[in-house]
């Protein structure tokens, strides 16, 4: 068949009807002699399959693309808006308050719960657990990073060279070691005095939190960045917050340099002394 030949009107109509039949629209009938275009459209759409198709070709394209009539918009029912209930505003707990406290806790119970701890890898090379020592009702608590060689041997916190310097710092404040409480973030010595790993701190620090909850000091001094980071839940270096007061579960907390750092950097002792004077003012202490 020659596809270039011009189709007759009848052939065009038949082509359109086949197209509609393929679309499962069925046949429809109308008489264009008695109907206008609008009536032709309506009759074509309402025609039954039994009626013979006699719709003019010019109308078929319009029928093919004509969208169905939209339903009349129904006005929404007027409803009385539900009353807005004002919920009570609750001040969220701080990060520290979110940590569960142990009812009727005591230092003795904490030490018993710690036992001969094997919860992290630090236990593998330790000699003794260094729990902490001092006044169980102290107004001032010093928190260090972890035990060193001498502490690991004796089982006491800050008894080596750094410990002797800490003793001098305490005495310069007009106190003695028996007046304060001294402890560390981790209770076992890290190998070669390395910095405790994050998982080691996470495993051991809950015992420190409990110790502080039981003692309820008026002030906490963090010695070095590790202690401050553990209590303040931060990864910032100590240089960013040294000498600044923070709130730790209702207790004033201040971070300063570790005594071991002062042994390597004696010039920093002046900065530490300024920090300790802030602690003395907070506690109402005067140098004797």
PLY file of the C-alpha trace (Angstrom):
ply
format ascii 1.0
element vertex 288
property float x
property float y
property float z
element edge 287
property int vertex1
property int vertex2
end_header
0.00 0.00 0.00
1.26 3.47 -0.93
1.60 5.34 2.42
2.21 8.63 0.64
-1.36 8.69 -0.78
-3.66 11.20 0.93
-6.29 9.49 3.12
-9.93 10.08 2.40
-12.17 11.40 5.18
-13.66 7.96 5.61
-10.25 6.38 6.00
-9.32 8.99 8.57
-12.52 8.28 10.48
-11.90 4.55 10.40
-8.34 5.11 11.66
-9.64 7.17 14.56
-12.28 4.58 15.39
-9.69 1.80 15.40
-7.59 3.95 17.72
-10.52 4.39 20.11
-11.32 0.73 19.93
-7.72 -0.07 20.94
-8.25 2.17 23.94
-11.37 0.18 24.88
-13.53 3.28 24.55
-16.12 1.40 22.46
-18.15 2.68 19.57
-20.46 5.68 19.72
-23.00 7.29 17.41
-24.34 10.72 16.68
-25.88 12.70 13.85
-23.95 15.88 13.16
-26.76 17.22 11.02
-28.95 17.96 14.03
-26.32 18.69 16.69
-23.82 21.38 17.32
-20.23 20.58 18.30
-20.98 20.67 22.04
-23.90 18.28 21.60
-21.77 16.07 19.37
-19.18 15.80 22.12
-21.81 14.95 24.71
-23.52 12.37 22.51
-20.23 10.77 21.58
-19.22 10.36 25.21
-22.64 8.96 26.19
-23.06 6.65 23.16
-23.47 2.91 23.74
-21.23 0.31 22.08
-24.21 -0.86 20.01
-24.52 2.47 18.25
-22.72 2.88 14.95
-19.97 5.46 14.92
-20.83 8.43 12.75
-18.86 11.20 14.42
-17.10 13.68 12.14
-13.30 13.30 12.09
-12.73 16.91 13.16
-14.48 16.20 16.46
-12.63 13.01 17.35
-9.30 14.65 18.33
-11.12 17.01 20.62
-12.94 14.11 22.24
-9.68 12.24 22.69
-8.04 15.02 24.69
-11.09 16.42 26.43
-10.68 15.88 30.20
-13.58 14.51 32.23
-15.69 17.14 33.96
-14.48 18.03 37.45
-16.84 17.36 40.34
-18.40 20.37 41.92
-16.42 21.62 44.84
-18.11 20.78 48.10
-17.59 23.46 50.72
-15.88 22.05 53.78
-17.96 21.61 56.86
-17.39 24.27 59.41
-15.95 22.70 62.50
-15.07 24.23 65.77
-11.29 24.02 66.08
-10.11 21.75 68.86
-8.78 23.66 71.83
-5.00 23.84 72.03
-3.77 22.21 75.20
-0.74 23.93 76.63
1.71 21.30 77.85
3.83 22.13 80.88
7.34 23.27 80.03
9.92 21.06 81.69
13.49 22.25 81.89
15.59 19.49 80.35
18.15 17.84 82.60
21.75 18.59 81.93
23.99 15.96 80.41
25.37 15.17 83.83
21.98 14.88 85.52
21.00 12.31 82.89
23.45 9.87 84.45
21.64 7.61 86.88
22.55 8.04 90.50
22.85 5.04 92.78
20.57 5.25 95.78
22.23 4.95 99.18
25.63 4.76 97.53
28.91 4.93 99.42
32.62 4.83 98.67
32.78 1.40 100.26
30.02 0.10 98.02
31.66 1.59 94.93
34.95 -0.09 95.79
33.14 -3.36 96.36
31.35 -3.06 93.00
34.65 -2.31 91.28
36.18 -5.46 92.74
39.29 -6.82 91.03
38.15 -5.22 87.82
38.85 -6.88 84.47
36.38 -4.82 82.46
38.99 -3.29 80.14
42.46 -4.12 78.88
44.22 -2.00 81.52
43.91 -4.77 84.09
46.33 -6.98 82.18
49.50 -5.16 83.28
48.46 -3.49 86.51
49.78 -4.31 89.97
47.13 -2.59 92.08
43.89 -0.76 91.50
44.17 2.88 92.56
40.71 3.72 93.81
41.42 7.07 95.46
41.93 8.33 98.96
41.34 11.25 101.28
38.46 12.85 103.17
35.18 11.16 102.16
33.38 14.42 102.99
35.90 16.75 101.38
34.81 20.11 100.01
37.53 19.85 97.36
38.28 16.91 95.07
41.25 16.64 92.71
40.75 14.37 89.68
43.71 13.20 87.63
44.12 11.12 84.52
45.32 7.75 85.78
47.89 6.07 88.03
51.59 6.18 87.23
54.35 3.74 88.14
54.57 4.63 91.84
50.80 4.73 92.21
50.50 1.31 90.56
52.97 -0.13 93.07
51.45 1.46 96.18
47.79 1.52 95.19
47.52 5.23 96.12
46.79 8.25 93.93
49.49 10.89 93.30
52.38 9.58 95.34
55.17 9.92 92.75
56.98 13.07 91.63
53.80 14.63 90.30
52.09 13.67 93.55
54.68 15.50 95.64
54.13 18.63 93.56
50.37 18.26 94.05
50.96 18.06 97.81
52.82 21.38 97.63
49.96 22.91 95.66
47.44 21.73 98.26
49.53 23.07 101.12
49.90 26.41 99.34
46.12 26.65 99.48
46.24 26.22 103.27
45.06 22.60 103.20
46.53 19.15 103.68
46.00 15.98 101.69
43.79 14.72 104.52
41.43 17.65 103.87
40.82 16.80 100.23
39.98 13.75 98.17
42.25 12.63 95.30
41.33 10.17 92.56
41.68 9.48 88.84
39.50 8.88 85.81
40.87 5.35 85.30
41.84 3.17 88.23
44.58 1.13 86.55
47.87 2.35 85.14
47.96 2.64 81.33
51.07 0.94 79.89
54.08 3.28 79.72
51.89 5.99 81.26
50.13 6.53 77.94
46.89 8.47 77.73
43.84 6.27 78.44
41.89 5.19 75.38
38.29 6.36 74.92
36.83 2.93 75.63
38.92 2.63 78.78
37.65 5.99 80.01
34.08 5.03 79.15
34.41 1.77 81.10
36.00 3.21 84.23
34.60 6.74 84.52
31.18 5.68 85.90
32.97 4.73 89.13
34.45 8.23 89.25
30.99 9.75 88.72
29.69 7.72 91.63
32.59 8.78 93.84
31.82 12.44 93.17
28.11 11.89 93.81
28.87 10.36 97.19
31.44 12.95 98.30
29.39 15.93 97.08
32.29 18.41 97.13
31.87 22.15 96.74
34.57 22.25 94.07
36.28 19.85 91.70
39.69 20.54 90.20
40.50 18.54 87.09
44.22 18.01 86.72
44.88 17.86 82.99
42.80 17.56 79.87
41.78 13.92 80.21
39.98 14.48 83.52
38.24 17.62 82.27
37.19 15.96 79.02
35.75 12.97 80.88
33.66 15.09 83.25
32.67 17.81 80.80
32.05 15.39 77.92
34.17 17.36 75.48
37.12 16.76 73.19
38.43 20.32 73.37
41.98 20.77 74.59
42.49 22.07 78.10
43.91 25.33 76.77
40.39 26.29 75.67
38.76 26.08 79.09
41.54 26.11 81.69
40.81 28.40 84.61
37.08 28.68 83.77
34.33 27.59 86.13
31.84 25.00 84.90
28.88 23.29 86.51
29.11 19.57 87.09
25.90 18.21 88.57
25.52 21.20 90.84
29.22 21.35 91.76
31.70 23.97 90.59
34.37 22.48 88.35
37.62 24.07 87.22
40.39 22.57 85.08
44.06 23.33 85.34
47.34 21.78 84.22
48.42 18.39 85.51
51.38 18.42 87.94
53.29 16.15 85.54
52.96 18.88 82.92
54.35 21.41 85.39
57.40 19.24 85.94
58.12 19.54 82.22
57.00 23.17 81.93
57.79 25.02 85.18
56.75 28.36 83.67
53.12 27.18 83.73
53.11 27.07 87.55
52.10 30.74 87.63
48.97 29.95 85.63
48.10 27.08 87.91
48.51 29.24 90.98
46.04 31.74 89.53
43.60 28.87 89.00
44.06 27.62 92.55
43.39 31.10 93.94
40.02 31.00 92.20
39.31 27.72 93.98
40.35 29.21 97.30
37.99 32.14 96.75
35.17 29.76 95.90
35.75 27.78 99.10
36.42 30.84 101.27
40.01 29.77 101.95
42.81 32.11 102.96
46.47 31.30 102.83
47.80 30.63 106.31
0 1
1 2
2 3
3 4
4 5
5 6
6 7
7 8
8 9
9 10
10 11
11 12
12 13
13 14
14 15
15 16
16 17
17 18
18 19
19 20
20 21
21 22
22 23
23 24
24 25
25 26
26 27
27 28
28 29
29 30
30 31
31 32
32 33
33 34
34 35
35 36
36 37
37 38
38 39
39 40
40 41
41 42
42 43
43 44
44 45
45 46
46 47
47 48
48 49
49 50
50 51
51 52
52 53
53 54
54 55
55 56
56 57
57 58
58 59
59 60
60 61
61 62
62 63
63 64
64 65
65 66
66 67
67 68
68 69
69 70
70 71
71 72
72 73
73 74
74 75
75 76
76 77
77 78
78 79
79 80
80 81
81 82
82 83
83 84
84 85
85 86
86 87
87 88
88 89
89 90
90 91
91 92
92 93
93 94
94 95
95 96
96 97
97 98
98 99
99 100
100 101
101 102
102 103
103 104
104 105
105 106
106 107
107 108
108 109
109 110
110 111
111 112
112 113
113 114
114 115
115 116
116 117
117 118
118 119
119 120
120 121
121 122
122 123
123 124
124 125
125 126
126 127
127 128
128 129
129 130
130 131
131 132
132 133
133 134
134 135
135 136
136 137
137 138
138 139
139 140
140 141
141 142
142 143
143 144
144 145
145 146
146 147
147 148
148 149
149 150
150 151
151 152
152 153
153 154
154 155
155 156
156 157
157 158
158 159
159 160
160 161
161 162
162 163
163 164
164 165
165 166
166 167
167 168
168 169
169 170
170 171
171 172
172 173
173 174
174 175
175 176
176 177
177 178
178 179
179 180
180 181
181 182
182 183
183 184
184 185
185 186
186 187
187 188
188 189
189 190
190 191
191 192
192 193
193 194
194 195
195 196
196 197
197 198
198 199
199 200
200 201
201 202
202 203
203 204
204 205
205 206
206 207
207 208
208 209
209 210
210 211
211 212
212 213
213 214
214 215
215 216
216 217
217 218
218 219
219 220
220 221
221 222
222 223
223 224
224 225
225 226
226 227
227 228
228 229
229 230
230 231
231 232
232 233
233 234
234 235
235 236
236 237
237 238
238 239
239 240
240 241
241 242
242 243
243 244
244 245
245 246
246 247
247 248
248 249
249 250
250 251
251 252
252 253
253 254
254 255
255 256
256 257
257 258
258 259
259 260
260 261
261 262
262 263
263 264
264 265
265 266
266 267
267 268
268 269
269 270
270 271
271 272
272 273
273 274
274 275
275 276
276 277
277 278
278 279
279 280
280 281
281 282
282 283
283 284
284 285
285 286
286 287
